[in-house]
Amino acid sequence: RDALTRDVDTVAQSLSLRLQAITEATTSIGLEIGDAKYNEGRFASTGRELMMSKPELLHLAYVDSKNRVRWSVQSPSPLADWARPAASEIGAEVTRSVIKMARETHSTFFSPPYEDESRPSSDNGSPFTDLIAPVFSDDRYVGTVLARVSLPELLRQTVKPELGLSHPVGNWSFELYAGVWLFEANDEYFGGTVRRQDPLQTYQAHIVYELRRHFWLALDYTYFA
């Protein structure tokens, strides 16, 4: 049971780190937009580069102070066609309310998970969450960077098949895990190319001493091949 608790904690931490990385990158884009020399070309280039490393990020948009999409860039993933916000105006109430909250607090926020009912599909990447990063110039609100994240894709990038063996001896527990990250060929990669990646094997060993319920000390080793 404690081993399962640690595995759940590991997955939660992985999810948190990926979302934090997207948050930091989106906030950085927002700071650059405040520069008068920043243009749509730089926005598109930076957005595509970010999407290459974060497949769960399907769409990035710069939305002005009237909630109109000014600049827009989508992931090369087929799911991005179904996850693209309206080209003219952000109409989803859940997104507009988070934009307002981000503007008033000068802070980034994730919207509650939601389905995109305007583009129905059996697999359109939903449910989604929108990361909202407000943009200010000379302390004046000028718009928002909106990053749409597919939650199923986020989980797919974080969870991997894994087998484990645990052997308890008194307060000690000896654990071995073997897992593999599997990657599908992406034939919709940027520039019309195909991106492939070999499976990544992972091996873990843990020696755990339980001090008392839900408290333990552990020595961990991880190897990637």
C-alpha positions in Angstrom: 0.0 0.0 0.0 2.8 2.4 0.8 4.5 1.5 -2.5 1.3 2.4 -4.3 1.1 5.7 -2.3 4.6 6.6 -3.5 3.8 5.7 -7.1 0.7 8.0 -7.0 2.9 10.8 -5.5 5.4 10.3 -8.3 2.8 10.6 -11.0 1.3 13.7 -9.3 4.8 15.3 -9.1 5.4 14.5 -12.8 2.1 16.1 -13.8 2.9 19.2 -11.6 6.3 19.6 -13.2 5.0 19.4 -16.7 2.3 22.0 -16.0 4.9 24.2 -14.2 7.1 24.1 -17.2 4.3 25.2 -19.5 3.3 27.9 -17.0 6.9 29.3 -16.9 7.2 29.3 -20.7 3.8 30.9 -21.3 4.5 33.6 -18.7 7.8 34.3 -20.4 6.0 34.8 -23.7 3.6 37.2 -22.0 6.5 39.3 -20.7 8.0 39.5 -24.2 4.7 40.5 -25.8 4.8 43.6 -23.6 7.8 44.7 -25.7 6.7 46.9 -28.6 9.2 45.1 -30.9 7.7 41.7 -30.3 5.7 40.5 -33.4 3.5 37.7 -34.6 6.4 35.9 -36.3 8.3 35.6 -33.0 5.2 34.4 -31.2 4.6 31.7 -33.8 8.2 30.5 -33.7 8.3 30.4 -29.9 5.0 28.6 -29.7 5.9 25.9 -32.2 9.2 25.3 -30.4 7.3 24.9 -27.1 4.8 22.5 -28.6 7.6 20.3 -30.0 8.7 19.5 -26.4 5.2 19.5 -24.9 2.8 17.5 -27.1 -0.1 18.1 -24.6 0.0 21.8 -25.6 -2.4 22.0 -28.6 -2.9 25.7 -29.1 -1.3 29.0 -28.1 -3.0 32.3 -28.7 -2.5 36.0 -27.9 -5.9 37.4 -26.9 -6.3 41.2 -26.7 -8.0 43.2 -24.0 -11.4 42.7 -25.7 -11.0 38.9 -25.7 -10.3 38.8 -29.5 -7.7 36.4 -30.8 -4.9 38.5 -32.3 -2.2 35.8 -32.9 -2.6 32.1 -33.0 -0.4 29.1 -33.5 -1.5 25.4 -33.3 0.3 22.2 -32.6 1.1 19.9 -35.6 -0.9 17.2 -33.7 -4.1 16.1 -35.5 -5.9 16.9 -32.2 -5.1 20.6 -32.7 -7.7 21.0 -35.4 -10.3 20.1 -32.9 -8.8 22.2 -30.0 -8.5 25.5 -31.8 -10.4 28.4 -30.2 -12.6 30.6 -32.4 -10.5 32.8 -34.6 -12.5 36.0 -33.8 -13.3 36.0 -30.1 -13.0 33.8 -27.0 -16.6 32.9 -26.2 -16.4 30.1 -23.7 -17.6 31.5 -20.4 -15.3 29.3 -18.3 -12.3 30.8 -20.2 -13.5 34.4 -20.1 -14.0 34.2 -16.3 -10.5 33.0 -15.7 -9.1 35.7 -18.0 -10.9 38.3 -15.9 -9.5 36.8 -12.7 -6.0 36.7 -14.1 -6.3 40.3 -15.2 -7.5 41.5 -11.8 -4.9 39.6 -9.8 -1.9 39.9 -12.2 -1.5 36.2 -11.9 -1.6 33.1 -14.0 -4.4 30.6 -13.6 -5.6 27.3 -15.0 -9.2 27.0 -16.0 -11.4 24.2 -14.7 -11.4 21.2 -17.0 -14.0 21.4 -19.8 -15.2 19.8 -23.0 -15.1 21.6 -26.3 -18.7 21.0 -27.4 -18.3 23.3 -30.5 -16.2 20.7 -32.2 -17.7 17.3 -31.3 -15.5 14.2 -31.9 -14.9 10.9 -30.3 -11.3 11.9 -29.8 -10.7 15.6 -30.0 -8.2 15.9 -27.2 -10.7 16.9 -24.5 -11.2 17.5 -21.7 -9.0 20.6 -21.8 -7.7 23.2 -19.4 -6.7 26.7 -20.4 -3.6 28.3 -18.9 -4.2 32.1 -18.7 -1.2 34.4 -18.4 -2.1 38.1 -18.4 0.0 40.6 -20.4 0.8 44.1 -19.1 2.7 47.0 -20.7 3.7 49.8 -18.4 1.3 48.4 -15.8 -1.6 48.5 -18.3 -3.5 45.4 -19.2 -3.1 44.7 -22.9 -4.2 41.1 -23.3 -3.6 37.5 -22.4 -1.6 34.5 -23.5 -3.9 31.5 -23.7 -2.4 28.0 -23.7 -4.8 25.1 -24.3 -3.7 21.8 -22.8 -5.2 18.4 -23.5 -5.5 16.5 -20.3 -5.6 13.0 -21.9 -2.3 13.9 -23.7 -0.9 15.3 -20.5 -1.6 11.9 -18.8 -0.2 10.0 -21.8 3.0 11.9 -21.5 3.3 11.2 -17.8 2.1 7.7 -17.2 4.0 4.6 -18.5 3.6 0.8 -18.3 5.5 -0.5 -15.3 6.0 -3.8 -13.4 7.2 -3.9 -9.8 8.2 -6.3 -7.1 8.1 -5.5 -3.4 9.4 -7.7 -0.6 8.7 -6.6 3.0 11.0 -7.7 5.8 9.8 -6.2 9.1 10.0 -2.5 8.8 12.1 -2.8 5.7 10.8 -3.0 2.2 12.9 -3.9 -0.9 11.4 -2.9 -4.2 12.3 -3.3 -7.9 10.5 -1.7 -10.8 10.9 -1.9 -14.6 9.0 0.3 -17.0 9.1 1.7 -20.5 8.1 4.9 -22.1 6.5 4.1 -25.5 6.2 6.7 -28.2 4.0 6.6 -31.3 5.4 7.9 -34.6 4.1 11.4 -35.2 3.4 11.7 -39.0 1.9 15.2 -38.4 5.1 16.7 -37.2 6.1 20.3 -37.9 7.2 20.8 -41.5 5.5 17.7 -42.8 8.2 15.4 -41.4 7.8 12.2 -39.4 9.2 12.2 -35.8 10.0 8.9 -34.2 11.6 8.0 -30.8 12.8 4.7 -29.6 11.3 3.3 -26.4 12.9 4.5 -23.2 13.5 1.8 -20.6 13.5 2.7 -16.9 14.7 0.7 -13.9 14.3 1.6 -10.3 15.4 0.1 -7.0 14.2 1.3 -3.6 15.2 0.4 -0.1 12.6 1.7 2.3 12.4 1.8 6.1 9.0 2.6 7.6 9.3 4.8 10.7 5.6 4.7 11.3 2.4 4.8 9.3 2.8 7.1 6.3 6.3 8.1 7.3 9.4 6.4 5.9 13.1 6.8 4.8 14.1 5.6 1.4 17.2 5.1 -0.7 16.4 5.2 -4.4 18.2 4.4 -7.6 16.9 5.0 -11.1 18.6 4.0 -14.4 17.4 4.9 -18.0 18.4 2.9 -21.0 
